[in-house]
Amino acid sequence: MTDSTSREWLEEFEAAAQRPLKTRLDYSFIKTYKPVMDDAEFRSFETMEDYRRWCEEELPRWLGYARL
Amino acid sequence: MPAFDYKQAADIRNALKRHGVRHLFIGKSGAVLLGFPDTTQDADLFVDKDQANGRALVVALAELGFRLTPDQAGEIERGKDFIQLKNGPFDLDLVFAPDGIERFADAWERRVEIEGFLVCHPDDIILSKEAANREKDRESLPRLRAFRDYWKQHQGKDNPH
């Protein structure tokens, strides 16, 4: 992190702290279609390991759910 | 489906409170509640894995408008580690065993309350993202850590609930 990044982030945190919670929430959530992920109404996994493996095997890599 | 918003978050808070569901907002949705300026898609709830708590959660979810089959309700009551709901008024992820957090009781002790919303401490949100070790978190973690430090300085205490 550079000094300018650090300063920029600090300014963003301070600006956010001035906004009411309702405003923060109303503007923080976005909805975009995620292939595969959004194609079922219900999914459940016995373990987190099962879920992580499913993400790696089934989701497009560019969604970013794979482990590093 | 429109994006999640304050009203829906408040609906969750109120329904889960009415039914006594032990839960905490976690993930980036939890961080946003704490003041982290960023965007996210879904709300994530860390739920105490206890059958009575699971039963109460199923009742609350039905009240919120989620359409659960008996089998799905049973899986929630049982507390499978991760459950994704897209069969209601908004998308919701239920996490009964988040990576990096040993016990719900530990996270509950450290919880933060904001306008009635029960939220994981930023240390726990970061721990769970670090342990998940996903590509999508790689870029946001340094900024989230910087926010945690800022938040701690301005809260003046580690456990403000």
gemmi code that builds the backbone of each chain (N, CA, C; Angstrom):
import gemmi

chains = {
    "A": [
        ("MET", (0.844, -1.192, 0.000), (0.000, 0.000, 0.000), (0.885, 1.249, 0.000)),
        ("THR", (0.634, 2.159, -0.935), (1.425, 3.382, -0.988), (0.786, 4.436, -0.084)),
        ("ASP", (1.511, 5.521, 0.147), (0.952, 6.599, 0.970), (-0.297, 7.189, 0.338)),
        ("SER", (-0.264, 7.305, -1.005), (-1.420, 7.917, -1.673), (-2.637, 6.989, -1.606)),
        ("THR", (-2.384, 5.659, -1.706), (-3.493, 4.707, -1.566), (-4.070, 4.800, -0.169)),
        ("SER", (-3.171, 4.808, 0.790), (-3.594, 4.874, 2.181), (-4.426, 6.134, 2.434)),
        ("ARG", (-3.985, 7.255, 1.877), (-4.708, 8.528, 2.068), (-6.074, 8.465, 1.370)),
        ("GLU", (-6.066, 7.884, 0.179), (-7.313, 7.780, -0.592), (-8.332, 6.910, 0.156)),
        ("TRP", (-7.856, 5.778, 0.679), (-8.761, 4.889, 1.418), (-9.302, 5.591, 2.662)),
        ("LEU", (-8.402, 6.276, 3.368), (-8.825, 6.974, 4.581), (-9.926, 7.987, 4.261)),
        ("GLU", (-9.763, 8.698, 3.168), (-10.784, 9.671, 2.760), (-12.110, 8.963, 2.456)),
        ("GLU", (-12.019, 7.796, 1.837), (-13.241, 7.040, 1.534), (-13.915, 6.554, 2.819)),
        ("PHE", (-13.115, 6.092, 3.781), (-13.688, 5.606, 5.053), (-14.368, 6.768, 5.789)),
        ("GLU", (-13.707, 7.919, 5.755), (-14.272, 9.067, 6.475), (-15.554, 9.550, 5.809)),
        ("ALA", (-15.562, 9.538, 4.484), (-16.781, 9.956, 3.766), (-17.918, 8.989, 4.067)),
        ("ALA", (-17.610, 7.689, 4.081), (-18.654, 6.688, 4.355), (-19.217, 6.849, 5.763)),
        ("ALA", (-18.331, 7.197, 6.689), (-18.768, 7.335, 8.084), (-19.763, 8.491, 8.250)),
        ("GLN", (-19.759, 9.417, 7.302), (-20.687, 10.555, 7.379), (-22.069, 10.202, 6.833)),
        ("ARG", (-22.151, 9.074, 6.089), (-23.430, 8.728, 5.469), (-24.281, 7.894, 6.422)),
        ("PRO", (-25.589, 8.106, 6.421), (-26.450, 7.260, 7.256), (-26.390, 5.805, 6.791)),
        ("LEU", (-26.676, 4.907, 7.712), (-26.622, 3.475, 7.387), (-27.535, 3.134, 6.199)),
        ("LYS", (-28.716, 3.725, 6.159), (-29.654, 3.417, 5.064), (-29.015, 3.767, 3.717)),
        ("THR", (-28.361, 4.899, 3.635), (-27.728, 5.302, 2.374), (-26.613, 4.327, 2.019)),
        ("ARG", (-25.808, 3.958, 3.019), (-24.703, 3.033, 2.749), (-25.231, 1.709, 2.178)),
        ("LEU", (-26.300, 1.206, 2.800), (-26.823, -0.084, 2.344), (-27.489, 0.028, 0.978)),
        ("ASP", (-28.246, 1.104, 0.781), (-28.974, 1.237, -0.486), (-28.031, 1.354, -1.681)),
        ("TYR", (-26.820, 1.825, -1.456), (-25.889, 2.021, -2.576), (-24.763, 0.990, -2.636)),
        ("SER", (-24.728, 0.063, -1.687), (-23.606, -0.887, -1.663), (-23.912, -2.205, -2.347)),
        ("PHE", (-25.193, -2.511, -2.505), (-25.537, -3.807, -3.093), (-25.865, -3.638, -4.567)),
        ("ILE", (-25.226, -4.458, -5.378), (-25.498, -4.439, -6.812), (-25.916, -5.851, -7.214)),
        ("LYS", (-26.677, -5.943, -8.262), (-27.101, -7.264, -8.694), (-26.682, -7.476, -10.141)),
        ("THR", (-25.774, -8.415, -10.354), (-25.416, -8.798, -11.716), (-25.543, -10.324, -11.798)),
        ("TYR", (-25.898, -10.798, -12.949), (-26.099, -12.231, -13.144), (-24.758, -12.973, -13.060)),
        ("LYS", (-24.720, -14.009, -12.243), (-23.523, -14.851, -12.142), (-23.855, -16.218, -12.744)),
        ("PRO", (-23.262, -16.533, -13.885), (-23.596, -17.808, -14.518), (-23.366, -18.972, -13.567)),
        ("VAL", (-24.194, -19.977, -13.688), (-24.198, -21.185, -12.866), (-24.655, -20.855, -11.439)),
        ("MET", (-23.943, -19.957, -10.793), (-24.267, -19.615, -9.406), (-25.737, -19.204, -9.263)),
        ("ASP", (-26.220, -18.412, -10.218), (-27.583, -17.880, -10.107), (-28.631, -18.757, -10.787)),
        ("ASP", (-28.222, -19.928, -11.224), (-29.137, -20.746, -12.016), (-29.927, -21.771, -11.195)),
        ("ALA", (-29.810, -21.726, -9.917), (-30.615, -22.626, -9.071), (-31.208, -21.821, -7.928)),
        ("GLU", (-32.400, -22.209, -7.514), (-33.072, -21.451, -6.446), (-32.590, -21.847, -5.052)),
        ("PHE", (-31.976, -23.008, -4.958), (-31.558, -23.489, -3.636), (-30.375, -24.429, -3.822)),
        ("ARG", (-29.344, -24.221, -3.045), (-28.225, -25.175, -3.020), (-27.772, -25.321, -1.573)),
        ("SER", (-27.348, -26.515, -1.246), (-26.823, -26.693, 0.107), (-25.632, -27.643, 0.050)),
        ("PHE", (-24.711, -27.422, 0.987), (-23.477, -28.211, 1.014), (-23.245, -28.681, 2.446)),
        ("GLU", (-22.939, -29.956, 2.558), (-22.732, -30.531, 3.890), (-21.564, -29.850, 4.602)),
        ("THR", (-20.488, -29.596, 3.856), (-19.304, -28.957, 4.468), (-18.855, -27.781, 3.607)),
        ("MET", (-18.095, -26.877, 4.212), (-17.537, -25.752, 3.454), (-16.570, -26.264, 2.393)),
        ("GLU", (-15.876, -27.357, 2.707), (-14.957, -27.931, 1.718), (-15.741, -28.381, 0.479)),
        ("ASP", (-16.918, -28.986, 0.686), (-17.757, -29.380, -0.460), (-18.122, -28.146, -1.299)),
        ("TYR", (-18.479, -27.072, -0.593), (-18.878, -25.844, -1.295), (-17.704, -25.259, -2.080)),
        ("ARG", (-16.541, -25.178, -1.441), (-15.364, -24.613, -2.128), (-15.013, -25.456, -3.353)),
        ("ARG", (-15.092, -26.788, -3.211), (-14.751, -27.655, -4.331), (-15.764, -27.478, -5.469)),
        ("TRP", (-17.046, -27.373, -5.096), (-18.082, -27.159, -6.112), (-17.801, -25.853, -6.870)),
        ("CYS", (-17.458, -24.805, -6.159), (-17.157, -23.514, -6.802), (-16.022, -23.683, -7.811)),
        ("GLU", (-15.002, -24.426, -7.417), (-13.841, -24.591, -8.297), (-14.151, -25.442, -9.516)),
        ("GLU", (-15.032, -26.424, -9.325), (-15.307, -27.351, -10.432), (-16.411, -26.858, -11.360)),
        ("GLU", (-17.351, -26.091, -10.822), (-18.539, -25.751, -11.603), (-18.612, -24.304, -12.082)),
        ("LEU", (-18.027, -23.387, -11.339), (-18.195, -21.968, -11.695), (-17.125, -21.522, -12.684)),
        ("PRO", (-17.462, -20.582, -13.568), (-16.422, -20.017, -14.428), (-15.325, -19.394, -13.565)),
        ("ARG", (-14.086, -19.637, -13.968), (-12.949, -19.178, -13.176), (-12.979, -17.660, -12.930)),
        ("TRP", (-13.483, -16.922, -13.951), (-13.420, -15.466, -13.852), (-14.334, -14.890, -12.751)),
        ("LEU", (-15.241, -15.718, -12.232), (-16.064, -15.213, -11.115), (-15.232, -15.015, -9.849)),
        ("GLY", (-14.095, -15.699, -9.775), (-13.176, -15.443, -8.663), (-13.392, -16.280, -7.427)),
        ("TYR", (-14.248, -17.316, -7.517), (-14.530, -18.120, -6.330), (-13.517, -19.229, -6.054)),
        ("ALA", (-12.597, -19.430, -6.990), (-11.599, -20.482, -6.787), (-10.595, -20.059, -5.714)),
        ("ARG", (-10.040, -21.064, -5.042), (-9.030, -20.755, -4.020), (-7.699, -20.455, -4.696)),
        ("LEU", (-6.921, -19.633, -4.018), (-5.606, -19.263, -4.574), (-4.638, -20.422, -4.426)),
    ],
    "B": [
        ("MET", (-34.396, -9.714, -10.386), (-34.555, -9.378, -8.969), (-33.749, -8.114, -8.649)),
        ("PRO", (-34.355, -7.125, -7.980), (-33.600, -5.903, -7.658), (-32.519, -6.187, -6.624)),
        ("ALA", (-31.571, -5.256, -6.514), (-30.480, -5.436, -5.550), (-31.016, -5.350, -4.121)),
        ("PHE", (-30.299, -5.985, -3.243), (-30.591, -5.945, -1.806), (-30.495, -4.492, -1.324)),
        ("ASP", (-31.335, -4.118, -0.360), (-31.279, -2.734, 0.130), (-31.548, -2.683, 1.645)),
        ("TYR", (-31.600, -1.461, 2.138), (-31.753, -1.276, 3.586), (-33.043, -1.925, 4.104)),
        ("LYS", (-34.134, -1.735, 3.351), (-35.418, -2.257, 3.828), (-35.352, -3.779, 3.997)),
        ("GLN", (-34.718, -4.440, 3.033), (-34.629, -5.895, 3.121), (-33.726, -6.323, 4.280)),
        ("ALA", (-32.639, -5.576, 4.469), (-31.768, -5.872, 5.614), (-32.556, -5.704, 6.916)),
        ("ALA", (-33.360, -4.649, 6.968), (-34.164, -4.408, 8.174), (-35.218, -5.503, 8.339)),
        ("ASP", (-35.776, -5.968, 7.230), (-36.754, -7.068, 7.310), (-36.105, -8.316, 7.917)),
        ("ILE", (-34.877, -8.614, 7.475), (-34.163, -9.777, 8.048), (-33.951, -9.552, 9.543)),
        ("ARG", (-33.391, -8.389, 9.861), (-33.107, -8.075, 11.272), (-34.357, -8.258, 12.128)),
        ("ASN", (-35.477, -7.703, 11.665), (-36.695, -7.723, 12.475), (-37.293, -9.131, 12.575)),
        ("ALA", (-37.290, -9.846, 11.453), (-37.886, -11.197, 11.479), (-37.043, -12.132, 12.357)),
        ("LEU", (-35.731, -12.041, 12.234), (-34.875, -12.938, 13.020), (-34.930, -12.572, 14.507)),
        ("LYS", (-35.094, -11.298, 14.768), (-35.221, -10.873, 16.171), (-36.539, -11.387, 16.764)),
        ("ARG", (-37.619, -11.236, 15.995), (-38.945, -11.706, 16.468), (-38.910, -13.179, 16.831)),
        ("HIS", (-38.145, -13.949, 16.067), (-38.133, -15.403, 16.286), (-36.908, -15.857, 17.093)),
        ("GLY", (-36.150, -14.902, 17.584), (-35.028, -15.234, 18.469), (-33.920, -16.031, 17.795)),
        ("VAL", (-33.683, -15.760, 16.522), (-32.649, -16.504, 15.789), (-31.273, -15.904, 16.088)),
        ("ARG", (-30.386, -16.758, 16.604), (-29.010, -16.288, 16.858), (-28.248, -16.284, 15.539)),
        ("HIS", (-27.874, -15.076, 15.123), (-27.230, -14.912, 13.817), (-26.323, -13.684, 13.845)),
        ("LEU", (-25.442, -13.613, 12.861), (-24.595, -12.430, 12.682), (-24.430, -12.191, 11.187)),
        ("PHE", (-24.490, -10.948, 10.768), (-24.114, -10.636, 9.394), (-22.605, -10.825, 9.278)),
        ("ILE", (-22.188, -11.446, 8.185), (-20.762, -11.728, 7.981), (-20.420, -11.392, 6.527)),
        ("GLY", (-19.172, -11.520, 6.147), (-18.772, -11.257, 4.763), (-18.807, -9.770, 4.462)),
        ("LYS", (-18.817, -9.478, 3.174), (-18.754, -8.062, 2.818), (-20.030, -7.328, 3.223)),
        ("SER", (-21.165, -8.048, 3.259), (-22.392, -7.372, 3.706), (-22.262, -6.939, 5.166)),
        ("GLY", (-21.582, -7.748, 5.957), (-21.321, -7.355, 7.348), (-20.402, -6.151, 7.396)),
        ("ALA", (-19.369, -6.173, 6.559), (-18.420, -5.050, 6.543), (-19.111, -3.755, 6.128)),
        ("VAL", (-20.030, -3.857, 5.158), (-20.761, -2.663, 4.715), (-21.591, -2.109, 5.880)),
        ("LEU", (-22.210, -2.994, 6.646), (-22.976, -2.534, 7.811), (-22.079, -1.775, 8.796)),
        ("LEU", (-20.824, -2.212, 8.887), (-19.896, -1.549, 9.812), (-19.374, -0.227, 9.255)),
        ("GLY", (-19.623, 0.017, 7.949), (-19.183, 1.278, 7.363), (-18.187, 1.135, 6.231)),
        ("PHE", (-17.870, -0.095, 5.855), (-16.885, -0.320, 4.794), (-17.485, 0.127, 3.458)),
        ("PRO", (-16.851, 1.092, 2.797), (-17.421, 1.584, 1.539), (-17.014, 0.699, 0.371)),
        ("ASP", (-17.867, -0.201, -0.012), (-17.575, -1.099, -1.128), (-18.905, -1.642, -1.646)),
        ("THR", (-18.833, -2.426, -2.700), (-20.057, -3.011, -3.238), (-20.022, -4.528, -3.074)),
        ("THR", (-21.206, -5.109, -2.982), (-21.320, -6.558, -2.884), (-22.662, -6.971, -3.486)),
        ("GLN", (-22.881, -8.271, -3.603), (-24.101, -8.727, -4.276), (-25.136, -9.325, -3.330)),
        ("ASP", (-24.658, -10.077, -2.340), (-25.600, -10.828, -1.511), (-25.379, -10.514, -0.036)),
        ("ALA", (-26.384, -10.862, 0.749), (-26.232, -10.794, 2.199), (-25.840, -12.181, 2.703)),
        ("ASP", (-24.923, -12.202, 3.658), (-24.464, -13.474, 4.233), (-24.755, -13.464, 5.722)),
        ("LEU", (-25.363, -14.543, 6.183), (-25.649, -14.666, 7.609), (-24.909, -15.858, 8.195)),
        ("PHE", (-24.200, -15.622, 9.278), (-23.579, -16.683, 10.075), (-24.618, -17.059, 11.134)),
        ("VAL", (-25.059, -18.315, 11.091), (-26.157, -18.740, 11.963), (-25.654, -19.794, 12.945)),
        ("ASP", (-26.071, -19.668, 14.184), (-25.684, -20.645, 15.209), (-26.277, -22.010, 14.854)),
        ("LYS", (-25.377, -23.008, 14.814), (-25.794, -24.350, 14.390), (-26.394, -25.092, 15.575)),
        ("ASP", (-27.698, -24.941, 15.695), (-28.430, -25.527, 16.811), (-29.831, -25.794, 16.268)),
        ("GLN", (-30.379, -26.982, 16.547), (-31.618, -27.364, 15.861), (-32.782, -26.415, 16.165)),
        ("ALA", (-32.877, -25.975, 17.423), (-33.975, -25.057, 17.769), (-33.774, -23.726, 17.040)),
        ("ASN", (-32.517, -23.300, 16.950), (-32.218, -22.058, 16.228), (-32.559, -22.219, 14.743)),
        ("GLY", (-32.232, -23.386, 14.193), (-32.546, -23.665, 12.797), (-34.051, -23.663, 12.537)),
        ("ARG", (-34.794, -24.241, 13.485), (-36.261, -24.260, 13.335), (-36.815, -22.835, 13.339)),
        ("ALA", (-36.290, -22.020, 14.253), (-36.747, -20.623, 14.336), (-36.391, -19.875, 13.047)),
        ("LEU", (-35.230, -20.197, 12.492), (-34.802, -19.541, 11.252), (-35.742, -19.903, 10.102)),
        ("VAL", (-36.142, -21.166, 10.035), (-37.060, -21.591, 8.969), (-38.380, -20.817, 9.057)),
        ("VAL", (-38.878, -20.641, 10.261), (-40.135, -19.885, 10.437), (-39.928, -18.439, 9.985)),
        ("ALA", (-38.795, -17.856, 10.383), (-38.520, -16.460, 10.015), (-38.377, -16.313, 8.497)),
        ("LEU", (-37.703, -17.280, 7.874), (-37.509, -17.207, 6.417), (-38.854, -17.313, 5.687)),
        ("ALA", (-39.729, -18.193, 6.174), (-41.057, -18.322, 5.550), (-41.810, -17.000, 5.681)),
        ("GLU", (-41.674, -16.385, 6.833), (-42.345, -15.102, 7.054), (-41.796, -14.015, 6.112)),
        ("LEU", (-40.511, -14.124, 5.797), (-39.891, -13.142, 4.889), (-40.278, -13.399, 3.426)),
        ("GLY", (-40.834, -14.569, 3.148), (-41.277, -14.859, 1.789), (-40.438, -15.885, 1.051)),
        ("PHE", (-39.538, -16.577, 1.742), (-38.769, -17.650, 1.095), (-39.658, -18.881, 0.977)),
        ("ARG", (-39.605, -19.500, -0.197), (-40.436, -20.677, -0.462), (-39.574, -21.925, -0.277)),
        ("LEU", (-39.712, -22.557, 0.861), (-38.869, -23.713, 1.190), (-39.685, -24.994, 1.133)),
        ("THR", (-39.135, -26.006, 0.486), (-39.776, -27.321, 0.523), (-39.489, -27.924, 1.910)),
        ("PRO", (-40.226, -28.966, 2.282), (-39.936, -29.610, 3.576), (-38.480, -30.102, 3.661)),
        ("ASP", (-37.968, -30.639, 2.551), (-36.575, -31.104, 2.564), (-35.601, -29.944, 2.796)),
        ("GLN", (-35.843, -28.827, 2.108), (-34.964, -27.665, 2.266), (-35.039, -27.120, 3.698)),
        ("ALA", (-36.245, -27.070, 4.224), (-36.407, -26.604, 5.608), (-35.631, -27.524, 6.550)),
        ("GLY", (-35.677, -28.823, 6.269), (-34.957, -29.783, 7.113), (-33.450, -29.558, 7.065)),
        ("GLU", (-32.938, -29.207, 5.896), (-31.491, -28.983, 5.773), (-31.069, -27.730, 6.539)),
        ("ILE", (-31.937, -26.734, 6.540), (-31.632, -25.520, 7.303), (-31.681, -25.820, 8.801)),
        ("GLU", (-32.720, -26.562, 9.210), (-32.837, -26.905, 10.639), (-31.613, -27.683, 11.113)),
        ("ARG", (-31.152, -28.556, 10.245), (-29.994, -29.392, 10.589), (-28.702, -28.579, 10.590)),
        ("GLY", (-28.702, -27.485, 9.820), (-27.523, -26.627, 9.781), (-26.408, -27.167, 8.911)),
        ("LYS", (-26.728, -27.475, 7.634), (-25.640, -27.836, 6.719), (-24.702, -26.627, 6.623)),
        ("ASP", (-23.432, -26.893, 6.376), (-22.448, -25.817, 6.515), (-22.742, -24.574, 5.675)),
        ("PHE", (-23.236, -24.779, 4.452), (-23.455, -23.626, 3.581), (-24.724, -23.827, 2.770)),
        ("ILE", (-25.612, -22.842, 2.814), (-26.886, -22.924, 2.100), (-27.126, -21.611, 1.360)),
        ("GLN", (-27.439, -21.766, 0.081), (-27.676, -20.602, -0.776), (-29.151, -20.515, -1.087)),
        ("LEU", (-29.764, -19.386, -0.758), (-31.191, -19.220, -1.010), (-31.402, -18.179, -2.100)),
        ("LYS", (-32.063, -18.612, -3.158), (-32.448, -17.676, -4.222), (-33.931, -17.889, -4.533)),
        ("ASN", (-34.657, -18.333, -3.537), (-36.070, -18.652, -3.726), (-36.951, -17.765, -2.839)),
        ("GLY", (-36.527, -16.515, -2.701), (-37.285, -15.582, -1.880), (-37.202, -14.180, -2.433)),
        ("PRO", (-37.508, -13.199, -1.625), (-37.539, -11.801, -2.106), (-36.144, -11.221, -2.386)),
        ("PHE", (-35.102, -11.886, -1.894), (-33.717, -11.469, -2.153), (-32.827, -12.686, -1.967)),
        ("ASP", (-31.601, -12.588, -2.475), (-30.660, -13.704, -2.323), (-30.041, -13.654, -0.928)),
        ("LEU", (-29.882, -14.817, -0.346), (-29.329, -14.882, 1.007), (-28.469, -16.132, 1.145)),
        ("ASP", (-27.266, -15.959, 1.665), (-26.404, -17.108, 1.950), (-26.416, -17.371, 3.451)),
        ("LEU", (-26.664, -18.617, 3.822), (-26.619, -19.015, 5.235), (-25.338, -19.802, 5.445)),
        ("VAL", (-24.527, -19.346, 6.387), (-23.255, -20.014, 6.653), (-23.284, -20.503, 8.093)),
        ("PHE", (-23.216, -21.797, 8.259), (-23.250, -22.358, 9.616), (-21.849, -22.648, 10.147)),
        ("ALA", (-20.861, -22.663, 9.254), (-19.483, -22.965, 9.685), (-18.490, -22.203, 8.807)),
        ("PRO", (-18.441, -20.888, 8.972), (-17.543, -20.120, 8.093), (-16.083, -20.524, 8.296)),
        ("ASP", (-15.342, -20.488, 7.214), (-13.904, -20.759, 7.312), (-13.291, -19.779, 8.308)),
        ("GLY", (-12.358, -20.275, 9.091), (-11.568, -19.384, 9.944), (-12.180, -19.034, 11.282)),
        ("ILE", (-13.432, -19.427, 11.526), (-14.066, -19.124, 12.820), (-14.469, -20.453, 13.455)),
        ("GLU", (-13.885, -20.727, 14.602), (-14.047, -22.036, 15.237), (-15.477, -22.271, 15.727)),
        ("ARG", (-16.000, -21.288, 16.487), (-17.314, -21.503, 17.112), (-18.159, -20.240, 17.003)),
        ("PHE", (-19.463, -20.427, 16.837), (-20.368, -19.275, 16.773), (-20.258, -18.461, 18.056)),
        ("ALA", (-20.150, -19.163, 19.185), (-20.129, -18.468, 20.480), (-18.977, -17.466, 20.556)),
        ("ASP", (-17.846, -17.807, 19.942), (-16.699, -16.885, 19.965), (-17.022, -15.613, 19.173)),
        ("ALA", (-17.596, -15.801, 17.989), (-17.945, -14.643, 17.159), (-19.043, -13.822, 17.832)),
        ("TRP", (-19.955, -14.516, 18.511), (-21.057, -13.834, 19.195), (-20.505, -12.928, 20.311)),
        ("GLU", (-19.516, -13.422, 21.025), (-18.897, -12.623, 22.095), (-18.284, -11.335, 21.551)),
        ("ARG", (-17.791, -11.401, 20.333), (-17.098, -10.246, 19.746), (-18.021, -9.396, 18.871)),
        ("ARG", (-19.289, -9.730, 18.823), (-20.197, -9.101, 17.847), (-20.281, -7.584, 18.037)),
        ("VAL", (-20.708, -6.937, 16.974), (-20.927, -5.495, 16.988), (-22.393, -5.271, 16.655)),
        ("GLU", (-23.044, -4.355, 17.361), (-24.449, -4.077, 17.071), (-24.575, -2.662, 16.530)),
        ("ILE", (-25.223, -2.559, 15.366), (-25.409, -1.254, 14.732), (-26.868, -1.104, 14.346)),
        ("GLU", (-27.545, -0.179, 14.977), (-28.976, 0.042, 14.718), (-29.751, -1.277, 14.767)),
        ("GLY", (-29.404, -2.120, 15.720), (-30.109, -3.393, 15.889), (-29.588, -4.523, 15.008)),
        ("PHE", (-28.732, -4.198, 14.043), (-28.132, -5.248, 13.206), (-26.991, -5.895, 13.989)),
        ("LEU", (-26.972, -7.210, 14.006), (-25.922, -7.944, 14.706), (-24.882, -8.358, 13.675)),
        ("VAL", (-23.649, -7.924, 13.890), (-22.622, -8.045, 12.851), (-21.363, -8.666, 13.447)),
        ("CYS", (-20.698, -9.499, 12.675), (-19.403, -10.028, 13.102), (-18.408, -8.889, 13.273)),
        ("HIS", (-17.533, -9.039, 14.238), (-16.432, -8.097, 14.411), (-15.588, -8.105, 13.127)),
        ("PRO", (-15.048, -6.939, 12.727), (-14.243, -6.925, 11.497), (-13.079, -7.912, 11.526)),
        ("ASP", (-12.519, -8.190, 12.689), (-11.448, -9.201, 12.755), (-11.965, -10.559, 12.266)),
        ("ASP", (-13.209, -10.894, 12.649), (-13.773, -12.184, 12.229), (-14.106, -12.194, 10.740)),
        ("ILE", (-14.593, -11.063, 10.243), (-14.883, -10.992, 8.798), (-13.583, -11.206, 8.013)),
        ("ILE", (-12.512, -10.586, 8.480), (-11.219, -10.726, 7.794), (-10.692, -12.154, 7.938)),
        ("LEU", (-10.790, -12.707, 9.157), (-10.332, -14.091, 9.373), (-11.017, -15.063, 8.418)),
        ("SER", (-12.321, -14.895, 8.250), (-13.054, -15.840, 7.404), (-12.651, -15.668, 5.939)),
        ("LYS", (-12.419, -14.437, 5.519), (-11.995, -14.229, 4.124), (-10.570, -14.732, 3.907)),
        ("GLU", (-9.710, -14.525, 4.903), (-8.333, -15.031, 4.773), (-8.343, -16.560, 4.665)),
        ("ALA", (-9.163, -17.186, 5.512), (-9.188, -18.653, 5.515), (-9.812, -19.200, 4.230)),
        ("ALA", (-10.799, -18.500, 3.686), (-11.424, -18.955, 2.436), (-10.434, -18.859, 1.285)),
        ("ASN", (-9.574, -17.848, 1.332), (-8.451, -17.748, 0.379), (-8.904, -17.782, -1.078)),
        ("ARG", (-9.947, -16.983, -1.384), (-10.474, -16.982, -2.744), (-9.850, -15.869, -3.587)),
        ("GLU", (-9.833, -16.111, -4.879), (-9.280, -15.106, -5.784), (-10.017, -13.781, -5.645)),
        ("LYS", (-11.358, -13.858, -5.504), (-12.147, -12.626, -5.486), (-11.854, -11.755, -4.260)),
        ("ASP", (-11.307, -12.348, -3.218), (-11.008, -11.573, -2.007), (-9.596, -10.994, -2.011)),
        ("ARG", (-8.765, -11.479, -2.921), (-7.347, -11.099, -2.886), (-7.165, -9.582, -2.962)),
        ("GLU", (-7.950, -8.950, -3.847), (-7.770, -7.507, -4.018), (-8.448, -6.707, -2.913)),
        ("SER", (-9.549, -7.233, -2.383), (-10.291, -6.427, -1.406), (-9.744, -6.554, 0.016)),
        ("LEU", (-8.976, -7.616, 0.292), (-8.517, -7.809, 1.678), (-7.613, -6.686, 2.210)),
        ("PRO", (-6.642, -6.198, 1.433), (-5.811, -5.110, 1.990), (-6.647, -3.881, 2.376)),
        ("ARG", (-7.643, -3.565, 1.542), (-8.483, -2.398, 1.849), (-9.378, -2.688, 3.055)),
        ("LEU", (-9.829, -3.938, 3.157), (-10.657, -4.318, 4.303), (-9.838, -4.269, 5.598)),
        ("ARG", (-8.585, -4.686, 5.522), (-7.724, -4.595, 6.715), (-7.501, -3.128, 7.105)),
        ("ALA", (-7.308, -2.281, 6.105), (-7.121, -0.854, 6.398), (-8.389, -0.294, 7.037)),
        ("PHE", (-9.559, -0.736, 6.557), (-10.820, -0.280, 7.140), (-10.929, -0.753, 8.593)),
        ("ARG", (-10.545, -2.016, 8.844), (-10.599, -2.557, 10.209), (-9.778, -1.674, 11.168)),
        ("ASP", (-8.599, -1.279, 10.713), (-7.749, -0.438, 11.560), (-8.405, 0.921, 11.807)),
        ("TYR", (-8.976, 1.486, 10.741), (-9.682, 2.773, 10.859), (-10.860, 2.630, 11.818)),
        ("TRP", (-11.620, 1.546, 11.643), (-12.820, 1.305, 12.456), (-12.445, 1.182, 13.935)),
        ("LYS", (-11.359, 0.443, 14.206), (-10.946, 0.256, 15.598), (-10.539, 1.587, 16.231)),
        ("GLN", (-9.822, 2.398, 15.490), (-9.410, 3.701, 16.019), (-10.623, 4.549, 16.364)),
        ("HIS", (-11.663, 4.442, 15.553), (-12.810, 5.324, 15.745), (-13.864, 4.753, 16.674)),
        ("GLN", (-13.816, 3.436, 16.881), (-14.711, 2.845, 17.875), (-14.121, 3.035, 19.266)),
        ("GLY", (-12.799, 3.012, 19.333), (-12.120, 3.193, 20.605), (-12.178, 1.986, 21.510)),
        ("LYS", (-12.745, 0.890, 21.012), (-12.813, -0.328, 21.807), (-12.999, -1.503, 20.872)),
        ("ASP", (-12.663, -2.683, 21.360), (-12.708, -3.860, 20.508), (-14.058, -4.546, 20.506)),
        ("ASN", (-14.856, -4.316, 21.518), (-16.080, -5.091, 21.638), (-17.223, -4.173, 22.061)),
        ("PRO", (-17.669, -3.339, 21.118), (-18.566, -2.262, 21.511), (-20.049, -2.621, 21.639)),
        ("HIS", (-20.432, -3.904, 21.586), (-21.865, -4.194, 21.666), (-22.408, -4.002, 23.074)),
    ],
}
model = gemmi.Model(1)
for chain_id, residues in chains.items():
    chain = gemmi.Chain(chain_id)
    for i, (resn, *xyz) in enumerate(residues, 1):
        res = gemmi.Residue()
        res.name, res.seqid = resn, gemmi.SeqId(i, " ")
        for name, pos in zip(("N", "CA", "C"), xyz):
            atom = gemmi.Atom()
            atom.name, atom.element = name, gemmi.Element(name[0])
            atom.pos, atom.b_iso = gemmi.Position(*pos), 0.0
            res.add_atom(atom)
        chain.add_residue(res)
    model.add_chain(chain)
structure = gemmi.Structure()
structure.add_model(model)
structure.setup_entities()
